[in-house]
Amino acid sequence: MTRYSTKEAVKKLGISLTSMNRYIAAKKIPLPPITEEANINARLWTEEDIEKVRVILPKIANGRKTRYQKLRAKQKAQTKSPVPRKKKK
């Protein structure tokens, strides 16, 4: 069974290491268990772990585009027709 480092897993997934770390911190992506190899504790990704993340990635709402789409929809819902103002003499 082949195991990959996080950097290698990121390359296979086609995302940046920064994005992966953000998803991990936000607990949007499940982490593989810590394994010990040559007295080093590391998280090694298997093909199954990478495939799980590949399935989850399209479901993650992230980034500026999603955030601003929600904001625009909220603003549209709150907008009302303008009230005509009285002219000052």
C-alpha positions in Angstrom: 0.0 0.0 0.0 1.5 3.3 -1.1 1.5 6.2 1.4 1.9 9.8 0.6 3.1 12.9 2.5 0.7 15.8 2.7 2.6 17.7 0.0 2.2 14.7 -2.3 -1.5 14.3 -1.5 -2.1 17.9 -2.3 -0.4 17.5 -5.7 -2.7 14.5 -6.4 -5.7 16.5 -5.3 -4.8 19.6 -7.4 -5.1 22.1 -4.5 -2.6 24.2 -2.7 -1.0 23.2 0.6 -2.4 26.4 2.2 -5.9 25.5 1.2 -5.5 22.0 2.5 -4.2 23.3 5.8 -7.2 25.7 6.1 -9.6 22.9 5.4 -7.9 20.7 8.0 -8.0 23.5 10.6 -11.7 24.1 9.9 -12.3 20.3 10.2 -13.8 20.2 6.7 -11.4 17.4 5.7 -10.8 14.2 7.8 -7.2 13.6 8.7 -5.4 10.2 8.4 -4.1 8.7 11.6 -0.6 9.6 12.8 1.9 6.9 12.0 5.4 6.4 13.2 8.1 5.6 10.7 11.8 5.7 11.5 11.1 7.4 14.9 9.2 10.2 13.1 5.5 10.8 13.7 3.7 11.9 10.5 0.3 11.8 8.8 0.6 9.6 5.8 -2.2 9.6 3.3 -3.3 6.4 1.5 -5.2 6.3 -1.8 -8.4 5.8 0.2 -7.8 8.9 2.3 -7.1 11.0 -0.8 -10.2 9.6 -2.6 -12.4 10.6 0.5 -11.0 14.1 0.3 -11.6 14.2 -3.5 -15.3 13.4 -2.9 -15.6 16.1 -0.2 -13.8 18.9 -2.0 -16.6 19.9 -4.4 -19.0 20.1 -1.5 -16.9 22.6 0.5 -18.2 26.1 0.2 -15.1 28.3 0.2 -13.6 31.4 -1.1 -14.6 34.8 -2.1 -17.0 33.9 -4.8 -19.3 31.9 -2.4 -19.1 34.5 0.3 -20.0 37.4 -1.9 -22.8 35.4 -3.6 -24.5 34.9 -0.3 -23.9 38.6 0.6 -25.5 39.8 -2.7 -28.5 37.5 -2.2 -29.0 38.9 1.3 -28.7 42.5 0.0 -31.3 41.8 -2.8 -33.7 40.4 -0.3 -33.4 43.5 2.0 -33.7 46.1 -0.8 -37.0 48.0 -1.0 -38.3 50.4 -3.5 -36.9 53.9 -2.8 -39.2 56.4 -1.0 -39.6 59.7 -2.8 -38.3 62.6 -0.8 -39.8 66.0 -0.4 -38.1 68.8 -2.2 -36.8 71.7 -0.1 -37.8 75.2 -1.0 
